Amino acid sequence: MIFLILISVFINVVFIYLFLKWRKLLLAKPKAQKNISTEKHSQKVGDFYNAQTNNFLKVYGDVIQAFRTKDVSVLLDHQIEAMQLSANKKVLDAGCGVCGPAIYFAVKTGVSIEAISISGLQVEKSKQNIQKNQLDELIHVQEGDYHTLTKYYEKNAFDLVYFLESFGHASDHLMVLDSVWDVLKPGGMVYIKDLFVKKSNIPLFEQGIHIEVQKINAAYHYNIPELNNILDYVRQKGFILSSLSTIDIPLENFENLSISNEFQVLTGINKIDNLKEYIFPVDFFELKLIKPSFDISSGTNRYFLQNMYYLQIQKWHESNL
């Protein structure tokens, strides 16, 4: 009898141990896509743009986005609509380049923008562009690292934080999302337009994708994120996943890859010699997230969250639910 009791106790102890291990794994923060320390990586990104910004400007102009329309205003107008920009909003441009998009947004909508770049050269050029367009009252730019936004801005300061092909420069994407959460107002939006690692059901293509991703990361000091890692974390963090989509502009409006090739020919950076055999390793997506305007611990069933989304984002009335 004692032997059976001991066996029973042993089984229970093992069960509890395994349960706790499983729970710890379940609640663990997803692994960040991180190769070197955040500070060192950010410095390398800053050095890269200090060295290459003038070359980017020669090829891209003031809007340094690779996935772009032939008439760049078409893309920027789409982003104004997607981000719901208006004069009464306070916005953060995280990774602002030389403030080409920020200036366009401010002129077109009157929105107030704080802008941050890790590149001192880009900050200086941004200030010149802002002054040239007489937008000092609407746009303020400073040098800094978006991994630690509360070093520069107060908590709950912004209605919107956006990343226009800058999110992928993060050494730790999850740290950046934590940082954004802190400075975003309850009910505020995060808008990310960037490239994510492409997936294929063909093993040979998967291998090629992995190789090309490594080349891009090394050449541009990038860290192309895995989409599912990001989605898992933002949902765990408490963000409402408002939308995930390709960019909803007719395909014929988009620039082809020649503009990227021009930059590669000019600089010699990651030059593609044979486009016919090149395996395109990324997908471009728009990701929109909402920081809930309620305490997420007060109600987390799907009907509660769904109803709050319809009421606050889609502007439904309670009678519509």
GIFEN-V493460 format. One record per residue. D_LAST is the distance of its C-alpha to the last C-alpha in Angstrom with 2 decimals. Layout:
d_last=D_LAST
d_last=D_LAST
This chain:
d_last=60.20
d_last=60.13
d_last=59.80
d_last=56.68
d_last=55.15
d_last=55.92
d_last=54.40
d_last=51.24
d_last=51.06
d_last=51.66
d_last=48.88
d_last=46.42
d_last=47.52
d_last=47.11
d_last=43.65
d_last=42.55
d_last=44.13
d_last=42.42
d_last=39.04
d_last=39.49
d_last=40.62
d_last=37.59
d_last=35.24
d_last=37.12
d_last=36.77
d_last=33.06
d_last=32.41
d_last=34.96
d_last=34.15
d_last=34.40
d_last=37.80
d_last=38.08
d_last=39.76
d_last=42.73
d_last=46.38
d_last=48.10
d_last=47.43
d_last=44.76
d_last=47.34
d_last=49.83
d_last=47.32
d_last=45.97
d_last=49.58
d_last=50.27
d_last=47.28
d_last=48.59
d_last=52.09
d_last=50.90
d_last=49.23
d_last=52.18
d_last=54.38
d_last=52.28
d_last=50.20
d_last=52.93
d_last=52.94
d_last=49.16
d_last=49.52
d_last=52.26
d_last=50.06
d_last=46.47
d_last=46.98
d_last=44.85
d_last=41.65
d_last=42.48
d_last=39.89
d_last=41.20
d_last=38.25
d_last=38.38
d_last=38.56
d_last=41.96
d_last=40.96
d_last=39.42
d_last=37.63
d_last=35.32
d_last=34.20
d_last=33.95
d_last=31.93
d_last=29.49
d_last=29.31
d_last=28.75
d_last=25.67
d_last=24.43
d_last=25.00
d_last=23.68
d_last=27.02
d_last=27.76
d_last=30.48
d_last=28.55
d_last=27.98
d_last=30.41
d_last=30.85
d_last=33.03
d_last=34.81
d_last=35.81
d_last=38.89
d_last=39.48
d_last=42.61
d_last=44.55
d_last=41.43
d_last=41.39
d_last=37.59
d_last=37.17
d_last=39.60
d_last=37.90
d_last=34.47
d_last=36.02
d_last=37.99
d_last=35.13
d_last=32.35
d_last=34.22
d_last=32.33
d_last=34.20
d_last=35.14
d_last=36.90
d_last=38.57
d_last=40.31
d_last=42.74
d_last=45.06
d_last=47.78
d_last=50.09
d_last=51.22
d_last=47.71
d_last=47.12
d_last=50.35
d_last=49.55
d_last=46.05
d_last=47.69
d_last=50.09
d_last=47.33
d_last=45.28
d_last=48.40
d_last=49.41
d_last=46.11
d_last=46.31
d_last=42.98
d_last=44.24
d_last=41.84
d_last=38.75
d_last=39.70
d_last=41.38
d_last=42.56
d_last=44.21
d_last=45.59
d_last=43.76
d_last=42.12
d_last=38.35
d_last=38.64
d_last=39.17
d_last=37.20
d_last=37.47
d_last=41.21
d_last=40.56
d_last=37.32
d_last=35.65
d_last=32.63
d_last=29.19
d_last=30.97
d_last=29.05
d_last=25.81
d_last=26.72
d_last=29.32
d_last=30.38
d_last=32.88
d_last=34.49
d_last=36.60
d_last=37.63
d_last=35.48
d_last=37.84
d_last=40.78
d_last=39.54
d_last=41.80
d_last=38.97
d_last=35.51
d_last=33.85
d_last=35.88
d_last=34.71
d_last=31.03
d_last=31.83
d_last=33.63
d_last=30.78
d_last=28.33
d_last=30.77
d_last=31.12
d_last=27.50
d_last=25.47
d_last=22.28
d_last=19.56
d_last=22.41
d_last=22.82
d_last=25.54
d_last=26.66
d_last=29.28
d_last=31.14
d_last=33.88
d_last=35.74
d_last=35.09
d_last=37.47
d_last=37.39
d_last=37.25
d_last=39.38
d_last=40.13
d_last=43.78
d_last=45.75
d_last=48.23
d_last=45.53
d_last=43.95
d_last=47.36
d_last=47.75
d_last=44.34
d_last=45.32
d_last=48.62
d_last=47.20
d_last=44.51
d_last=47.34
d_last=49.33
d_last=46.55
d_last=45.87
d_last=49.60
d_last=50.29
d_last=47.46
d_last=46.97
d_last=43.49
d_last=41.54
d_last=39.21
d_last=36.23
d_last=35.01
d_last=31.37
d_last=30.38
d_last=32.05
d_last=30.01
d_last=26.65
d_last=27.57
d_last=28.56
d_last=25.72
d_last=23.23
d_last=25.65
d_last=26.10
d_last=22.44
d_last=21.52
d_last=18.18
d_last=19.37
d_last=17.72
d_last=19.97
d_last=23.31
d_last=25.16
d_last=28.52
d_last=29.23
d_last=27.87
d_last=31.09
d_last=33.37
d_last=36.01
d_last=38.92
d_last=38.08
d_last=38.74
d_last=42.07
d_last=43.99
d_last=45.54
d_last=48.69
d_last=47.59
d_last=47.34
d_last=50.70
d_last=52.20
d_last=51.32
d_last=52.70
d_last=55.90
d_last=56.31
d_last=55.91
d_last=56.72
d_last=53.56
d_last=52.22
d_last=53.82
d_last=52.79
d_last=55.96
d_last=54.64
d_last=51.21
d_last=51.70
d_last=51.79
d_last=49.30
d_last=46.26
d_last=43.36
d_last=41.97
d_last=38.64
d_last=35.25
d_last=33.61
d_last=29.91
d_last=27.46
d_last=25.46
d_last=22.76
d_last=21.79
d_last=19.85
d_last=21.29
d_last=18.51
d_last=18.63
d_last=18.45
d_last=21.08
d_last=20.33
d_last=22.34
d_last=20.03
d_last=17.25
d_last=17.44
d_last=15.54
d_last=13.55
d_last=10.13
d_last=11.04
d_last=12.33
d_last=9.70
d_last=7.05
d_last=10.12
d_last=10.95
d_last=8.08
d_last=8.61
d_last=12.34
d_last=13.46
d_last=11.47
d_last=11.20
d_last=7.70
d_last=7.27
d_last=5.46
d_last=5.60
d_last=3.82
d_last=0.00
